[in-house]
Amino acid sequence: MDVKKYIIRNRKRSLFTVLSLTFSSILLFTTSILISSFRDNLIKNVEREIGRYHVIIKGDIKKDKYILNMKYKDDRYFVTYKDIYKTYENTERICKGGCDGITYNDELLSLYGISKNKNVMKMFKNIIIFFTSVFGVIIFFIIYSLFKISVRSRKEDLCRLKLLGYTNFDLFKLFIKESLILGTVGIFIGFIISLCLNGVLISIINNLLSEIFISKLNISIYIPFLLIPLIYMIIIVLLSTFLTFKNVKTYSPIELFKSINDVDKVDVKLKDNIILWLSLVNYKRSKEKYKSLIICIFIATVSVNVFFLVLNYGLKAVDKYVIIPKYDLYVRVEDYDLNKISSDLNSKKSLIFKSCTGKAKIPKEKFIKGYKNNIDVLITNLKGNEIVNRVDIVESKKRFKREKYSRFKDLNEVLFISDDEYKIDGLSLTKKVPFGLENEESVIINLDEDFFNSVCSSYTNNLIITTDYKNIDGYLNNIIKKDGVPLSYLNVKKMKQITENVILVIKLFLYFIVVLIVLVMVCLTLNITSISMHYRKREFKLLNSLGFEKRKINLSLIIESLIICFKGWIYALPFILIIDKFIYKTLIKVFYLKNMIIDYKILILSLFISLMVIYISIYKNNDC
C-alpha cells in the first residue's frame, strides 16, 4: 500500500490533520522563538554596556590558541575566548603560572548558562519547558483524539488489508509512515508560520515598548530552545500513533461480514416529538464517535477560561497594587522658576509648593491602637495648618493589603517633629488632599508659609502638572543639560503609556494562544463531523424519502450539537472552578483579594462558540 497515494486520496482528512499539527506547532514554537529573541537582545545589551569580554585577568599572561581577542587596560587583560562555553576551563589553563585577580563577566556568562554565580539561561529554559508542558498536554489530547477518530473511520479499510495478508506489524509501519509524513509537514509549516507571526509580534512589541528596551528586539533562533518544542511535538505525534494503534490490533477481517448498517437501526415511527427523539437516537448511536468531540470541547473550554482567569487576576492585581497618579509630571528642584516650566509645558492643572520630610511623634492617647506613634510626614507650605489623616498605604505582613485608615484620633494641639523637637499647635484634621498628593503614603501636614519656614530649615520646590505636551523628556533634559539645573522629575504620562502597552502586549499574547487553541479545536471538529456525516448520508436520504424536510433534519442536528456541546461544557465546569479556586488560594497568600473571579461571560461565550462551530461543521457536511 502506497502511503503517499493514500494520503492524497483522503486529502480532506489529511488536510485537517496537517492543520491541527500546524496550529499546535505554532503554539509551542512561538514561546521558544520569542524567548530566544529576548535572550539575544539581552546578550547584545550586555556586550554594549559591559563588554564582549569573558573574563578580566590581572597578571602576566600570553595569548594562545584558545583566546580570540585580548585587550590590555589599567594593568588588566580583558580576554575573549573562541569558545565561551570553555571560559572557566581556559582561564584555569592560562593562569597556571598564577594570576593576581580573576573577574568573570557573569552578566554575559549567565545568558549562556555557564556562570557559577547565576544562571539566566536556566530560568529561560524553565519558562519554555513550563509553557510547552502546559500546551503539550492540551495538544496531546487533541492530536490523540484526531488520530483515534481517523483510525475508527478507516476500520473497514484496515480489515480488508488484514484480509489481504497484512500483519499488525505491516499496518504499524504504515501508520508510522503516515504519522511521520503528516507530522513533518505540519511541524515544518507551523515553524515557518511561527517565525512570521513572531516577526509581527516583535514588531508590535518594539512599537509599544520602545521605552523599555535599550535596543530594538530582533527575531532570533537559539537551537537548544527550539529543540524543546520540537521534541515535544515528535513525542506527541509518536505517542498518539502508538496509543491509537492498540485498537487496530483488535480489528479482525470477520468484522467486514457482520457489520450492520447504522441506518437499519433507525426507528422512524412518526411521533409527536420525532425531532427530539431522532436527535437522542442519533447521539446515542454515535456516542463513541462523539467522545473525541466532547473531549475537544472540554479541553478548549478549560483552556480558554483558564487563560482568561489568569489575565483577569493579573489585571486585578495591577489595578489594585500599581498606583498611577492623577498628574502627568512631577518635578523636584532646589532653586528654579517652576512657573516657567508650568507655562512652557502648557499645563492644564498645576500645583507648585515647598516640601520637606521628617518624623512625627504622636502622643499615645491621640494615636490609633495597633500603629507606631513615630511616623513619616510630608510637610508642605500649602496653608491651612491642617493634617491629612486618612491615607492609602500598602502593608506587608503575611500579604500585601491596600486599605484606608485613620492613623490617629482627633488632634488639636500636639505634634512633635523629632529632629528639632518643634511643637506645632492649633492643627486640625482634614480629609481634603491637595492635587497630586492623593497617593502619598505618609501623613501630610499643610502649614502656612511662616510656620513652614520655621519648621523646615531645608526644603525642595515641587511642581505637579497635567499637560498634553508631547516631548516632556526632551524639554526637561534640555533644561538639565543646557542650563545646568540639577532637577529631578517623574514622567508619569510615560509611565501610564508604558503600563498600558505592557498590559496590551500580555493581552495580545494570551489572545493569540486562545485563538490557536480554538483553531485546533475547529480543525478537529471539522474532521470528526466530516467523517461522521460521510457515514450518515444514507440515513439522511432515507429520512428525506420518508417525508422529512431539510429544516427538520437541521433542527435535529442543532439539538444533537447542543447535547454534545453541553456535555463537554458541563464536564469542563468543575475543572474550571477547581483551577479558579487554586489560583485564588495561591494569590491570596501574597495579595489581598476579596473574592474569586468567575467570568460568566467567557463561560457562556465558550459554550456558544462550541455550539456554533459544531453545528456549522455538521451542517456543511450534511448533503441531504
N, C-alpha and C positions, 0 to 999 in steps of 0.2 A: 504494500500500500504506500503510495507516494504522499508523504505528509504535506508537502507544499501544495500539491494539487487539491488535497482535502481542505486545506486552509482557504484556498482561493474559492473552492466550490461553496463553502459555507462562509462566504465573505462577511455577511451581516453579523453573524455570531462572532467571527474573528475580529471584526471592527470594534464591536462593543468591548471585547476583552482587551484589545490593544489600548482603547481609550481609557478604560478603567486603570490599566497598568501605567499609562502615561500620566494621568492626573495624580495617581498615587506617588509616582516618581517625582513629580513636580513638588508635591507636598513635602517629601523627605529631602530632596536636593536643595530646596530654597533656603532652609535654615543653615545648611552646611556652607553654601556659597556666600551667604550674607555674612556669616561669622568669619569666613576666610577673608572677605573683603575688609572687615573691621580689623582683623589681625594685621593684614598688610598695611593698612593705614596707620596703625599704632607703631609698627616697625619703622615706617618712613618718618614719623614724627619723632621717635626716639633718636634715630640716626641724624635728624636735622638739629634737634635741640641739645642732645648729649654727645653724640658722635657715633661713627660707624665702628669704632674700635671694639675689641672683645675684652681686652684686659690692659691695665696700666701696670707697668713693672718698673720699679726703681732699682737700679743696679746695672752691672755691666753684662749685657747680652749681645749676641751676634745673630744676624739674620740667617735663617736656614731654610730648608726646602718646605717646611710646614707654614712659614709666615708669608702671607700675601702682601702685606704692607706694614711698615713700621716707621713711626714719626717720633722724633726726639724733641721734647719741650719741657722746660722747667725741671731739668735733671731726671726726667721720667720718659720711658718709652711707651707710646700708645700703639699697641700691637693688634693687627687684624689677621686672623688665620685663614687659610684656604678653606678649611672645613670647620665651621663654627661649632659643630657637634663634638669636636675633639679639643675644645678650648682648655678644659682642665688638664687633660692628658698631655697636650702640647706644652702648656705652661710649666707643668712639673718637669718635662723633658728639658726645656731650655733653661730652667732655673736650678738644675742640679748643682751647678757651681755656687749657688747661693744668690738670693735676691733680697734687697733690703725691704721691699714692700710690694705687695701684690693687691691690686684693686680690680675686681671684675665688674664689667658693665652689666649689672644684674637686671636693669630695666630691659635691655636688649635680649640677654640670655633667657630671661623668663618667658619671652614671647616665642622662643624656640623650644621651651620646655626643658632646659638643661641647667638653669640656675639652681644652686643649692639652697638659696635663701627664700625664693618664692617661685611659684610656677603658674603663670597666667595661662600657658598652653593647656595645662590640666583642667583649669576652670572652663576654658572654651570647649574642650573635649567633653567634659561632663554635661555642659549645656546641650551640645549636639546629641549626645547619647540619650539624655533625658527626653528631648523633644522627639527624637527618632523612635525611641521606645514607645512613647505615648501614641504617636501617629502609627507606628508599626503594628501595634495591637489592633487598632481600628482597621487598618488596611488589610491585615491578615484575615480577619473575619469576613471582610467584604470580598477579597480575592478568593478565599476558600469557598464561599457561597457561590461565587460566579463559576468556579471550576466544577463545583458539585452539581449545579443545575445543568451545566453544559454536558457533563457525563450522563446525567439522567436522560437528557433529550436524545442521546446517541445510543441508548440501550439496545435498540433493535440492530443498529449497525455493528455494535460490538459483539452481539450474539451471533450475527452472520459470519463475522470474521473468525469467531471460535469454531463455528460450524465448518469453515473452510480450512481449519487446521492450525490457526494461530494460537500459540500458547500464551499464558499470562505474562511470561517474560517478554514475548514479542510485542504484546499490547503495551506493556510498561515502557518499552523502548520508544514506541510510537508516541505515547503520552509525554515522555521526557523531551523528545524532539520537538513536538508541537509546543510544549510549555517554554522551551528554550528559545524557539524562534519568535513566538509572540512576546515572551518576556524581554528578549533582547531588543526587539523593535520598540516595544512600549517604553522600556527604560531609556533607550537612546533618544527617542523623540522627547521624552519627559525631561531629560538632561538638557537638550538643546533649548526647549521652550523655557525651562527654568533659568537658563543663562539669560535669555531675552527678558523674561519677567524681572529677574534680579537687576538687570540693567535699568529697566524702567523704575523699579523700587528705589535703587540707589540714586537715580537722578532726582526722584521726589525727595528723598532724604537730604540730598545736597542742597536743594532749594529751600526746604523747610527748616533744616538745622544747620545752616551755614555758619551761624554764630557759635555753635558748639564745637565743630570740627576745625582744627587748625589748618588742615589742608583738605582738599576735596576727596571724597570717598570714591575709589575706583573699583570696578569689579575685578575680583582676583580668585584664583582657584588654588587651594592648598591640598595636594593629593591625599595626605593622611585623613583630612577632614572629609574629603569626597568619598573615601573608601567606606566610611561608616554607613551612610545611607545606601550605598551600592551593595554592601554585604547584606544589609537588612532586606533589601528588595530581592536579592538572589535567594536568601533563606526563605522569605515569604512565598516566592513562586515555587521553589522545590518542595517545601513543606506542604503547601496546598496540593501539589501534584501527588505526593506520596499518600496523604490522607484521603484524597479523592479516589485513588487507585484501589484502596481497600475494598470499596464497593464493587469495583469491576471484577474482582476475583470471584465474587459470589454469583456473577451472571452465568447462566447456562443456556446453550442453544435450544433446549427444550422449551424455553420461555417464548420462543417465536411461535410455537404451535398452540400454546394455551393462553395467549394474550387475548383479552376481551376488549372490544371497542368500548370506549367510555360512553359513547352515545347510546349504546344498548341499555345502559344503566339508568338513563334519564326517564323518569316517570313524568309524562306530560299531560296528566289529567287536568282538566280545566277546573281550577278552584278560584275562589274569590281573591285569595291572596297569592295568586300564582306567581307574581313577580318576586315577592319576598321569599316565597318558598323555593323558587328556582335559584335565587341567589344563594340561599343557605345550602341547597343541594350541591351547587357548583363549587362553593367554597369547601364543603366537607369532602367532596370527591377529589379536589385539587389541593387538599390540606398539606400534603407532603411537598408538593411543588412550591407552595406559597411560604413554606418555612423560611426559605432564603430571603424572601421579600420582607417578612416580618423581622428577621434578624437585621436586615439592612436598615429598615425604618428605625428599629431600636437603637442601632449604633449611631445613625445620623442624628436622631433626636437627642440622645445623650450628649454627643459631641458638640452639637450646635449650642445646646442650652448651657453646657459647662463652660464653653469658651465665652459666652455672653455673661455668665456668672462671674468669671474671672475679671472680665472687663468692667462690669458694674461695681464689683467690690473694689477694684483698683481706682476707679473714678471717684467712688465714695470716700476712699482714704485720702486721695489727693484733695478733694473738695473740703474735707474736714480738717486736714492737718497741714496742707500747704496754703498759707495765708498770703493772698495777693492784696497789697494795699490799694486804696481807692485813688491814690495820686499816680502821676506818671514819672515824676522826677523828685529826688531828694538830694540836695546839695549841702555840704558842710564846709565851712571855711572860717579861719580866724578873722581875716580882715579883707573884705572886698564888698563892692556895691552890689548887693543881691537884687536890688530893684532893677538894675540894668539887665541882669540875666533874665529876670522875670519878664521884662519888657521885650528884650530881643527874641525870647522864645515864644512870644505871643500867648502868654498864659491865660487860660480861661478862669482858673481859680487858683489863688496863691495864698501862702502863709509864710511870713518872714518873722523869725523870733530868735532870741538868745536862749541858750540852754547850758546847764551843767548837770552832772550826775553825782550821786553820793549815796550814803546810807542814812536811813532814818530809824530812830529808836522810838517806838510807840509805847506808852505806858501800858502795863499789863491789864489794868482794869478797863482800858479802852479797846483792847485787841480781841479779835475773834479767836476762840479757843481752837487749838489744833495747828496754828501757824506761828512761825517765829516772829518775834517782835522787832528784829533788825531786818529791814527790807530795803531793796533798791528803790531809789526815787529819781525821777527826772524833774528838774526844777526849770521852769520857763519864766519869761517876763511877759506872759500873755494876760496879766492883770486879773483882778478879781479876788486874790488871796483865797483861792479855792483848791480843794483836793479832789481829784478824780478817784473815787473809792472803788468803783466797780470796773474790773478789768478782765481781759481774756488772758489765760495762761495755759501752758502745756506742762503738766506734771508727769514726771517719770517715777512711778513707784513699781507696781507689777506690770503696768502697761501705760501707754500714752492716753491721756484723757484731757480733752479740752472742755473747760467749763467757765462759767462766770460766777464770781462770788465777791462778797464784801470782805476786805482784809481786816477792817476794824470798825468798831461801833462809832456812834456819834462823837465827833471830835470838835471841840470849840476853842481850845486854847493851847494844848501842849503837843509839841513835836520837836525832837532834837535832831540836829544834823550832827552825826557822830564825829566828823573830822574836827570841827572847830566849836562844837557844842553851842550852836546858835539855837536860841529859843524863839520859836515862831508862834506868836499869839494871834488870836482872832481869825483863825481859819475856819472855813465852813465846808461841809461835804457837798459835792455836786455830781450829777450824772452827765453833765454837758462835757463831751470830749472834743477838744479842738480838732479841726480838719487836719487829716494826715496822721494823727496820733491815735486813731481808733484801735490799731493793733499793737500799741505799745504795751509791753508786758510788765513794766514797772509802774509804781504809783506815780501819778503826775501831780505836781504842785505848781499851780499858776500864781505868780506873785506880781505885785506892782513893780515898776521899774526900780524905784529906790530900794525897796525891800529886796529885790533880786540882786542888786549890786552889792548890798551889804552881806548877803549870804554867799554869793558865788564870786570868789576872788578871780577866777579864770573861767572863761566860757567860750563857746563856739557860736558862730552865726549860722542859722539854718534857713533853707528855702525849700518849701514843698509846693509843687505846682501840678496842675493838669494842663496838657497842651496837645495840639495837633502837629507841632513842629516835628519834621521827619528826621533830620540829621542832628539829633541831640548830642550824640557822642562826638561828632565832628566839631560842633560849636564849642563844647566844653574842653575838648582836647586842645583846641586852638588857644583857649584862654590859659590852659596849663603850660603849653609849650611856648607860645608867643609872649604872654605877659608874665610868665614865671610864677603864677599863682598856685600855691600848694593846696588846692581844693580837692575834696573827695566827693564822689557822687554815686548814687544808685539809680540806674536807668530802669525803673520799674516797668515802663512801657515795653522795653525789650524783653524783660523777664516774662511778662504776660504773654508776649508773642511766642517766645521760646517754649514756655509751658504748654500753650495751646498747640504748637506744632509737634511737640513730643507726644502729646495725647493723640493727636491726629495720626501720627506715624504708627503708634501702637494699635489704634483702631483699624487703620488700613491693613496692617499685618494680620490681625485677627479676622477681619472680614475676608481677606484673601484666603485664609485657612478654611473658613466656613464655606466659602464658595467652592473651593476644591473638593471638600467632603461632599457637598451637595451634588457636584458634577459626577463624582464617582458613584454616588447613590443613583443618580439618574441613569448612568450607563448600565449599572447592574439591573435596575428596574426594567429598562427597555429590553435588555437581553432576556430576562426571565419571562416577561409578558409576551414577547415575540414568540418564544418557544411554546409557551402555554397556549397562545391563540392559534398557533400553527396546528396543534393537535385538537383544537376545538372547532375547526372550520366546519366539519360535517355536522356537529351539534347545532351550530347556528343555522346552517342550511335546512336542517330538519325542522327547527323551530319556525323558520320562515314558511316552510311548506305547510305547517300546521296553523298558519294564520297569525303568527306573532309579528307585530310591526317592529320596525327598527328602533323606534323610540322606547318600546317596552324592553327590548333587549338591552338598550343603552342604560335604561333605568336599573335593570337588573345588574349591569356591570358597575354602576355607581354604588349600589348597595354592597356589592361584592368588594369593591375597592375600599369602601368605608369600613367594612369588617376587618380587612387586612390592616389598614392604617391605624384603626382604633386599638387593635390588639397589640401592634408594635409600640404604639404610643403609651398604652396602659402599662406594658412591661417596663418601658423606659422611665416612667414617672417616679416609682420608688427609688431607682438608682440616682436620678437627678436630685431628689430630696436628700438622700444619704450623702452624696458628694457636696451638696449645698451646706448641709449641717457640718461636714468635715471642714470645709473651707472656713465657715463661720467660727467654729470652735478653735481652729488654728489661728485665725486673725485676732480674736478677742484676747488671746494671750499677750498680744503686743498692743493692739489698738482698742479703743472703746467703741464698740458698735452696739447700738440699741437693739436692733432686730436683724433677723436673717433677711436676705434679699431673695424674693421669689418673683421672677419676671413672668407674670401670667401672659403677657402679650407674646413673648417668644414661645412659650409653651403652646399656646393656641395657634400661633403662626406656623410653627413646625408641623403641627397636625394638619393644618390646611394645605401647606405646600406639599406634604407627603401625599395627601389625598389627590391633589391636582396632578402631580407627577404620575402617580399610578393610574389614575383614570385616563389621562391623556394617552399614556403609553398603551393601555388596554384598548382604548377607543381607536387609536391609529392603526393598531394591528388587527382590528376586527373588520374583516372584509365582507360581512353579511350585508 
